Amino acid sequence: MRNPNNAERVFLEIGFRSPEGEGSLRSIELLGLPGQKLKNGECVVSEKVQRFFDDLIVRKIFRESRRISDCKFQYIKIWLYDTNISDSERGYAVPKIDKGDLEIRSNVLSSKLERIYVLDNELTGREYDQWKKTATELFTMLFMQFIAAPELPSILADNPVAKFVEKMADSVDNYARMKQNLFFNALIIQVD
């Protein structure tokens, strides 16, 4: 895949189908992935970025949904969301969050992912309680995926020992740098 200089940055949507025949969850869509618009007009997401989200979010949710016996979700839509910027700065639309939506706060102190909002399906009573239990159980494990090693202070940038430590961290976690430079701190999730 070409990666030309001066390519326009765009935010894209990518769909993933479950590789398994088991479980009710069939597909997951991610929205707001950083991509580029090529000179020929085609919009693409780099293979590394696609792998990052596939490994840290999509495969984890597919696997976890099969493990949870009460999970009857069939389709999940996920928006990457930065709570610190305005909608006009974001570059793509996200759903509005209201008081009826489920907010799951990170239970992992060092996670770069701070919150997950699951959009309310207007359920009530026992149906709502079951939906909330299943959604919390399914999505809470995502916080563990976004633990990033601390960045070295800029004063150590040219230090050979510091460079060695940084290379070791990269060899242990292929996504260490991407986790340190996340452009989102929350997810908005719609379950159907």
PAPABA-860855 format. One line per 8 residues: number of its first residue (from 1); their letters; for each residue x, y, z of N, C-alpha, C. Coordinates in nm, 2 decimals. Layout:
# PAPABA-860855
NUM	A	X,Y,Z,X,Y,Z,X,Y,Z | ...
//
This chain:
# PAPABA-860855
1	MRNPNNAE	0.08,-0.12,0.00,0.00,0.00,0.00,0.09,0.12,0.00 | 0.06,0.22,-0.09,0.13,0.34,-0.09,0.09,0.43,0.02 | 0.19,0.51,0.07,0.16,0.60,0.17,0.22,0.74,0.13 | 0.16,0.81,0.04,0.22,0.93,-0.02,0.23,1.04,0.08 | 0.33,1.12,0.06,0.33,1.25,0.13,0.22,1.34,0.10 | 0.18,1.42,0.18,0.07,1.52,0.16,-0.06,1.45,0.14 | -0.08,1.33,0.19,-0.21,1.26,0.18,-0.30,1.33,0.28 | -0.43,1.35,0.25,-0.52,1.41,0.33,-0.57,1.31,0.44
9	RVFLEIGF	-0.57,1.36,0.57,-0.61,1.27,0.68,-0.77,1.26,0.68 | -0.82,1.14,0.69,-0.96,1.12,0.70,-0.99,1.02,0.81 | -1.12,1.01,0.86,-1.16,0.92,0.96,-1.25,0.82,0.89 | -1.23,0.69,0.91,-1.30,0.59,0.83,-1.37,0.49,0.92 | -1.46,0.42,0.86,-1.53,0.31,0.92,-1.49,0.18,0.86 | -1.46,0.08,0.95,-1.42,-0.05,0.91,-1.51,-0.16,0.98 | -1.55,-0.25,0.90,-1.63,-0.36,0.95,-1.55,-0.49,0.97 | -1.58,-0.56,1.07,-1.51,-0.69,1.10,-1.62,-0.80,1.12
17	RSPEGEGS	-1.60,-0.91,1.05,-1.69,-1.02,1.07,-1.63,-1.12,1.16 | -1.71,-1.19,1.24,-1.66,-1.29,1.33,-1.60,-1.41,1.25 | -1.48,-1.45,1.29,-1.42,-1.56,1.22,-1.48,-1.70,1.27 | -1.56,-1.69,1.38,-1.61,-1.82,1.44,-1.75,-1.84,1.40 | -1.79,-1.97,1.40,-1.93,-2.01,1.37,-2.01,-2.00,1.50 | -1.94,-2.01,1.62,-2.01,-2.01,1.75,-2.04,-1.87,1.79 | -2.13,-1.86,1.88,-2.17,-1.73,1.94,-2.26,-1.65,1.85 | -2.34,-1.56,1.92,-2.43,-1.48,1.84,-2.38,-1.35,1.78
25	LRSIELLG	-2.26,-1.30,1.83,-2.21,-1.18,1.78,-2.14,-1.21,1.64 | -2.20,-1.14,1.54,-2.16,-1.17,1.40,-2.06,-1.06,1.34 | -2.09,-0.93,1.38,-2.00,-0.83,1.32,-1.98,-0.71,1.42 | -1.87,-0.64,1.40,-1.83,-0.52,1.48,-1.79,-0.42,1.38 | -1.84,-0.30,1.39,-1.80,-0.19,1.31,-1.72,-0.09,1.40 | -1.61,-0.04,1.35,-1.53,0.07,1.42,-1.54,0.19,1.34 | -1.57,0.30,1.40,-1.58,0.43,1.33,-1.49,0.53,1.39 | -1.43,0.61,1.31,-1.33,0.71,1.35,-1.19,0.67,1.34
33	LPGQKLKN	-1.16,0.56,1.27,-1.02,0.52,1.25,-0.95,0.62,1.16 | -0.83,0.65,1.20,-0.75,0.75,1.12,-0.70,0.68,0.99 | -0.73,0.75,0.88,-0.69,0.70,0.75,-0.63,0.81,0.67 | -0.61,0.78,0.54,-0.56,0.88,0.45,-0.64,0.87,0.32 | -0.65,0.99,0.26,-0.71,0.99,0.13,-0.60,1.00,0.03 | -0.59,0.90,-0.06,-0.48,0.90,-0.16,-0.51,0.99,-0.27 | -0.41,1.02,-0.35,-0.43,1.11,-0.47,-0.53,1.06,-0.56 | -0.55,0.93,-0.57,-0.65,0.87,-0.66,-0.80,0.88,-0.60
41	GECVVSEK	-0.81,0.94,-0.48,-0.94,0.95,-0.42,-0.97,0.84,-0.32 | -0.90,0.73,-0.33,-0.93,0.62,-0.24,-0.89,0.65,-0.10 | -0.97,0.61,0.00,-0.95,0.63,0.14,-0.90,0.50,0.20 | -0.79,0.50,0.27,-0.74,0.37,0.33,-0.70,0.39,0.48 | -0.70,0.28,0.55,-0.64,0.28,0.68,-0.52,0.19,0.67 | -0.41,0.23,0.73,-0.29,0.15,0.72,-0.31,0.02,0.79 | -0.23,-0.08,0.74,-0.24,-0.22,0.79,-0.21,-0.22,0.94 | -0.11,-0.14,0.98,-0.07,-0.14,1.12,-0.18,-0.09,1.21
49	VQRFFDDL	-0.25,0.02,1.17,-0.36,0.07,1.24,-0.48,-0.03,1.25 | -0.51,-0.09,1.13,-0.62,-0.19,1.13,-0.58,-0.31,1.22 | -0.46,-0.35,1.22,-0.42,-0.46,1.31,-0.43,-0.43,1.46 | -0.39,-0.30,1.49,-0.40,-0.25,1.62,-0.54,-0.26,1.68 | -0.64,-0.21,1.60,-0.77,-0.22,1.65,-0.83,-0.36,1.65 | -0.79,-0.44,1.55,-0.84,-0.58,1.54,-0.78,-0.65,1.66 | -0.66,-0.64,1.69,-0.60,-0.71,1.81,-0.65,-0.67,1.94 | -0.66,-0.54,1.96,-0.69,-0.48,2.09,-0.84,-0.47,2.13
57	IVRKIFRE	-0.92,-0.46,2.02,-1.06,-0.44,2.05,-1.15,-0.55,1.99 | -1.14,-0.57,1.86,-1.23,-0.65,1.79,-1.22,-0.80,1.83 | -1.10,-0.86,1.82,-1.09,-1.00,1.85,-1.12,-1.03,2.00 | -1.08,-0.93,2.08,-1.11,-0.95,2.23,-1.26,-0.95,2.25 | -1.34,-0.86,2.19,-1.48,-0.87,2.21,-1.54,-0.99,2.15 | -1.50,-1.04,2.03,-1.55,-1.16,1.97,-1.53,-1.28,2.07 | -1.41,-1.29,2.12,-1.37,-1.40,2.21,-1.45,-1.39,2.34 | -1.46,-1.27,2.40,-1.53,-1.26,2.52,-1.68,-1.28,2.51
65	SRRISDCK	-1.73,-1.24,2.39,-1.88,-1.26,2.37,-1.91,-1.41,2.37 | -1.82,-1.49,2.32,-1.85,-1.64,2.31,-1.84,-1.70,2.45 | -1.75,-1.64,2.54,-1.73,-1.69,2.67,-1.85,-1.66,2.76 | -1.92,-1.55,2.74,-2.03,-1.50,2.82,-2.16,-1.57,2.77 | -2.21,-1.66,2.85,-2.33,-1.74,2.81,-2.45,-1.66,2.78 | -2.47,-1.55,2.85,-2.59,-1.46,2.84,-2.58,-1.36,2.72 | -2.46,-1.36,2.66,-2.44,-1.26,2.55,-2.52,-1.29,2.43 | -2.62,-1.22,2.40,-2.70,-1.24,2.27,-2.68,-1.13,2.17
73	FQYIKIWL	-2.58,-1.04,2.20,-2.56,-0.93,2.10,-2.52,-0.99,1.97 | -2.57,-0.93,1.86,-2.54,-0.97,1.73,-2.45,-0.88,1.65 | -2.46,-0.75,1.68,-2.39,-0.65,1.60,-2.35,-0.54,1.70 | -2.23,-0.49,1.69,-2.18,-0.39,1.78,-2.11,-0.28,1.69 | -2.14,-0.16,1.72,-2.09,-0.04,1.65,-2.01,0.04,1.75 | -1.88,0.07,1.72,-1.79,0.14,1.82,-1.74,0.27,1.76 | -1.76,0.38,1.83,-1.69,0.51,1.79,-1.58,0.53,1.88 | -1.46,0.57,1.82,-1.35,0.61,1.90,-1.37,0.76,1.94
81	YDTNISDS	-1.36,0.79,2.06,-1.41,0.92,2.12,-1.30,0.98,2.21 | -1.28,1.11,2.19,-1.19,1.19,2.28,-1.28,1.28,2.36 | -1.29,1.26,2.48,-1.38,1.34,2.57,-1.32,1.49,2.59 | -1.20,1.51,2.55,-1.14,1.64,2.57,-1.15,1.74,2.45 | -1.21,1.70,2.34,-1.22,1.79,2.23,-1.37,1.81,2.19 | -1.40,1.92,2.12,-1.54,1.94,2.08,-1.57,1.87,1.96 | -1.70,1.85,1.93,-1.75,1.78,1.82,-1.69,1.84,1.69 | -1.68,1.97,1.68,-1.63,2.04,1.56,-1.48,2.01,1.53
89	ERGYAVPK	-1.41,1.98,1.64,-1.27,1.95,1.62,-1.24,1.80,1.59 | -1.34,1.72,1.61,-1.32,1.57,1.60,-1.29,1.53,1.46 | -1.37,1.58,1.36,-1.35,1.54,1.22,-1.45,1.43,1.18 | -1.53,1.38,1.27,-1.63,1.28,1.24,-1.74,1.29,1.35 | -1.86,1.25,1.31,-1.98,1.26,1.40,-1.98,1.14,1.50 | -2.02,1.17,1.62,-2.04,1.06,1.72,-2.18,1.08,1.78 | -2.24,0.97,1.83,-2.37,0.99,1.89,-2.37,1.07,2.02 | -2.47,1.14,2.05,-2.48,1.21,2.18,-2.50,1.11,2.29
97	IDKGDLEI	-2.43,1.14,2.40,-2.44,1.06,2.52,-2.54,1.13,2.62 | -2.63,1.05,2.67,-2.73,1.10,2.77,-2.73,1.02,2.90 | -2.81,1.07,2.99,-2.81,1.01,3.13,-2.86,0.86,3.12 | -2.93,0.82,3.02,-2.98,0.68,3.01,-2.87,0.58,2.97 | -2.76,0.64,2.91,-2.66,0.55,2.86,-2.57,0.50,2.98 | -2.52,0.38,2.96,-2.43,0.31,3.06,-2.29,0.37,3.05 | -2.24,0.42,3.15,-2.10,0.47,3.16,-2.02,0.37,3.24 | -1.92,0.31,3.18,-1.83,0.22,3.24,-1.69,0.29,3.26
105	RSNVLSSK	-1.65,0.31,3.38,-1.52,0.38,3.41,-1.41,0.28,3.42 | -1.29,0.32,3.38,-1.18,0.23,3.38,-1.15,0.18,3.52 | -1.13,0.05,3.53,-1.09,-0.01,3.66,-0.94,-0.04,3.66 | -0.87,0.02,3.56,-0.73,0.00,3.55,-0.66,0.13,3.55 | -0.59,0.16,3.66,-0.53,0.29,3.68,-0.44,0.34,3.56 | -0.36,0.26,3.50,-0.27,0.31,3.40,-0.32,0.29,3.26 | -0.45,0.26,3.24,-0.51,0.25,3.11,-0.53,0.39,3.04 | -0.49,0.40,2.92,-0.52,0.52,2.84,-0.66,0.53,2.80
113	LERIYVLD	-0.73,0.42,2.81,-0.88,0.42,2.78,-0.95,0.44,2.92 | -1.02,0.55,2.93,-1.07,0.60,3.06,-1.22,0.56,3.08 | -1.29,0.56,2.97,-1.44,0.54,2.98,-1.49,0.46,2.86 | -1.60,0.39,2.88,-1.68,0.33,2.77,-1.82,0.37,2.80 | -1.88,0.42,2.70,-2.02,0.46,2.70,-2.10,0.36,2.62 | -2.20,0.29,2.67,-2.28,0.20,2.60,-2.42,0.26,2.58 | -2.46,0.29,2.46,-2.58,0.36,2.43,-2.70,0.28,2.48 | -2.79,0.35,2.54,-2.91,0.29,2.60,-3.00,0.24,2.49
121	NELTGREY	-3.05,0.11,2.50,-3.14,0.05,2.41,-3.28,0.07,2.45 | -3.31,0.16,2.54,-3.45,0.18,2.59,-3.51,0.06,2.65 | -3.43,-0.02,2.71,-3.48,-0.14,2.78,-3.52,-0.10,2.92 | -3.61,-0.18,2.98,-3.65,-0.15,3.12,-3.65,-0.28,3.20 | -3.66,-0.26,3.33,-3.68,-0.38,3.42,-3.57,-0.48,3.41 | -3.61,-0.61,3.41,-3.51,-0.72,3.40,-3.43,-0.72,3.27 | -3.49,-0.68,3.16,-3.42,-0.68,3.04,-3.30,-0.58,3.04 | -3.33,-0.46,3.10,-3.23,-0.36,3.12,-3.12,-0.41,3.21
129	DQWKKTAT	-3.15,-0.47,3.32,-3.06,-0.53,3.42,-2.97,-0.63,3.35 | -3.02,-0.72,3.27,-2.95,-0.82,3.20,-2.85,-0.76,3.10 | -2.91,-0.66,3.02,-2.83,-0.59,2.92,-2.71,-0.52,2.99 | -2.73,-0.45,3.10,-2.63,-0.38,3.17,-2.52,-0.48,3.22 | -2.56,-0.59,3.28,-2.47,-0.69,3.33,-2.38,-0.74,3.22 | -2.45,-0.78,3.11,-2.37,-0.84,2.99,-2.28,-0.73,2.93 | -2.33,-0.61,2.91,-2.24,-0.51,2.85,-2.12,-0.48,2.94 | -2.14,-0.47,3.07,-2.03,-0.44,3.16,-1.93,-0.55,3.16
137	ELFTMLFM	-1.98,-0.68,3.16,-1.89,-0.79,3.16,-1.81,-0.80,3.03 | -1.88,-0.77,2.92,-1.82,-0.78,2.79,-1.71,-0.67,2.76 | -1.74,-0.55,2.80,-1.65,-0.44,2.76,-1.55,-0.40,2.86 | -1.56,-0.44,2.99,-1.47,-0.39,3.09,-1.33,-0.44,3.06 | -1.31,-0.56,3.01,-1.18,-0.61,2.98,-1.10,-0.53,2.88 | -1.17,-0.44,2.80,-1.10,-0.36,2.71,-1.00,-0.26,2.77 | -1.03,-0.22,2.90,-0.94,-0.13,2.97,-0.80,-0.18,2.98 | -0.78,-0.31,3.00,-0.65,-0.38,3.01,-0.57,-0.37,2.88
145	QFIAAPEL	-0.64,-0.36,2.77,-0.57,-0.36,2.64,-0.49,-0.23,2.62 | -0.53,-0.13,2.69,-0.47,0.01,2.66,-0.38,0.06,2.77 | -0.31,-0.04,2.84,-0.21,0.00,2.93,-0.08,0.03,2.85 | -0.03,0.15,2.87,0.09,0.20,2.80,0.21,0.22,2.89 | 0.32,0.17,2.85,0.44,0.20,2.93,0.46,0.35,2.94 | 0.51,0.40,3.05,0.53,0.55,3.06,0.63,0.59,2.95 | 0.61,0.71,2.90,0.70,0.77,2.81,0.82,0.82,2.88 | 0.94,0.81,2.82,1.06,0.86,2.88,1.06,1.02,2.87
153	PSILADNP	1.12,1.08,2.97,1.13,1.23,2.96,1.21,1.27,2.84 | 1.18,1.38,2.78,1.26,1.43,2.66,1.40,1.45,2.69 | 1.44,1.47,2.81,1.58,1.50,2.85,1.66,1.37,2.83 | 1.59,1.25,2.83,1.66,1.12,2.81,1.65,1.07,2.66 | 1.60,1.15,2.58,1.58,1.11,2.44,1.70,1.06,2.37 | 1.82,1.12,2.39,1.94,1.08,2.33,2.03,0.98,2.41 | 1.98,0.94,2.53,2.05,0.86,2.61,2.05,0.71,2.56 | 2.17,0.65,2.54,2.17,0.51,2.48,2.09,0.41,2.57
161	VAKFVEKM	2.10,0.42,2.70,2.04,0.33,2.79,1.88,0.35,2.77 | 1.84,0.47,2.77,1.70,0.50,2.75,1.65,0.45,2.62 | 1.72,0.46,2.51,1.68,0.41,2.38,1.67,0.26,2.38 | 1.77,0.19,2.45,1.76,0.05,2.47,1.64,0.00,2.54 | 1.60,0.07,2.65,1.48,0.04,2.73,1.36,0.06,2.64 | 1.36,0.16,2.56,1.24,0.19,2.47,1.23,0.08,2.37 | 1.34,0.03,2.31,1.34,-0.07,2.21,1.29,-0.20,2.28 | 1.33,-0.23,2.40,1.29,-0.35,2.47,1.14,-0.35,2.49
169	ADSVDNYA	1.09,-0.23,2.53,0.94,-0.22,2.55,0.87,-0.24,2.42 | 0.92,-0.19,2.31,0.86,-0.21,2.17,0.86,-0.36,2.13 | 0.97,-0.43,2.17,0.98,-0.57,2.14,0.88,-0.66,2.22 | 0.85,-0.61,2.34,0.75,-0.68,2.43,0.61,-0.65,2.38 | 0.58,-0.53,2.35,0.45,-0.48,2.30,0.46,-0.41,2.17 | 0.42,-0.48,2.06,0.43,-0.42,1.93,0.35,-0.28,1.92 | 0.26,-0.26,2.01,0.18,-0.14,2.00,0.21,-0.04,2.11 | 0.33,-0.05,2.17,0.36,0.04,2.28,0.35,0.19,2.24
177	RMKQNLFF	0.41,0.22,2.13,0.41,0.37,2.09,0.27,0.41,2.05 | 0.19,0.33,1.99,0.06,0.36,1.95,-0.03,0.38,2.07 | -0.01,0.30,2.17,-0.08,0.32,2.30,-0.05,0.45,2.37 | 0.08,0.49,2.36,0.12,0.61,2.43,0.06,0.73,2.36 | 0.04,0.72,2.23,-0.01,0.84,2.15,-0.15,0.82,2.10 | -0.24,0.76,2.18,-0.38,0.74,2.15,-0.45,0.87,2.12 | -0.53,0.88,2.02,-0.61,1.00,1.99,-0.75,1.00,2.05 | -0.78,0.89,2.13,-0.91,0.88,2.19,-0.88,0.83,2.34
185	NALIIQVD	-0.98,0.86,2.43,-0.97,0.82,2.56,-1.10,0.75,2.61 | -1.19,0.73,2.51,-1.32,0.67,2.54,-1.37,0.60,2.42 | -1.47,0.51,2.44,-1.54,0.44,2.33,-1.69,0.47,2.35 | -1.76,0.49,2.24,-1.90,0.49,2.25,-1.95,0.37,2.17 | -2.03,0.29,2.24,-2.07,0.16,2.18,-2.22,0.15,2.17 | -2.26,0.10,2.05,-2.40,0.07,2.03,-2.42,-0.08,2.01 | -2.51,-0.14,2.08,-2.53,-0.28,2.08,-2.66,-0.31,2.01 | -2.67,-0.40,1.92,-2.80,-0.45,1.86,-2.80,-0.60,1.87
//
